[in-house]
Amino acid sequence: MKFFANLLALPLLLWPAHAQVFTFTHDEMLKYTSRNPFDRFADGRPKVPDAILEKVKALSAEEVWAVLPGGGFRNQYEGNWRILHPNRKLVGRAVTAQFMPARPDIADIMEADAKAKGLRDNGNQRVLDLLQPGDVLVVDLFGKVEEGTIVGDNLATYIYATTGTGLVVDGAIRDLEGIQPIDMSVYCRGAHPTPIRNVMLTGINVPVRIGGATVMPGDVVFGDNEGVYFIPPQMVKPVVDKAAETHIHDEWTQMKFKSGKYKSTDIYPSPRDPALQKEYEEYKKEKLGQQ
């Protein structure tokens, strides 16, 4: 597989027994995200516009789910998180990082290469240094909690000050008492006082696995109090457009229920009476015309 053929060919970042050995080249980023309809960052990562991200903030997980499976994307959701500030939506563009359990024969090569290049031994901060406003750091730490703490309160402060969004880590955080007051969204598996160790950073801005989801750099991260969706750039506009229609449908349906005149099966999931069907279609047309 090409990813692993390149593992030892591209040693770029290091911290003791924690190093990056693979990242997409610009051309590879273009190839693997070729369906992206938007602009890109300098490294080729898709850049979904801020205006669309603002619309995504109004979505629910159900509205995202209503579209993605029909487009063939059935593995984009992950739940069962420990969530800090669950009432705060998390929306932004994914910057991905992949960790694996430490293996000394690989780490020794990476350490030697890093020293030869004059690189410092703080690989996690090298990932953070890539972040830009509107980004969300998405970290595959294979569910590790003890010694799987990607950041404490100081680096969490940096993430929020830089991105204005938050963090998703299939692993843990530390210094929870210091992170909790920061108004950032954090999705993690747990908190633990141990520092991160006995792992190695094997990729930045490559495909990563977060639980049952596959995440690409540039995906739109959408988190609410149910869980997190990772929306491919080419699916963002269809999701937003469909959500507008869903909002109208729900608004009309609930308005009819509140009138007390109908049974649930008369209205939901769609009106059975032709006259009500016509009324709904006219209501939808009027509302969509106002947007």
Secondary structure, 3 states (H helix, E strand, C coil): CHHHHCCCCCCCEEECCEEECCECCHHHHHHHCCCCCCEECCCCCEECCHHHHHHHCCCCHHHHHCCCHHHCCCCCEEECCEEECCCCCEEEEEEEEEEEECCHHHHHHHHHHHHHCCCCCCHHHHHHCCCCCCEEEEEECCCCCCCCECCCHHHHHHHHHHHCCEEEEECEECCHHHHCCCCCEEEECEECCCCCCCEEEEEECCCEEECCEEECCCCEEEECCCEEEEECHHHHHHHHHHHHHHHHHHHHHHHHHHCCCCCHHHHCCCCCCHHHHHHHHHHHHHHHHHC
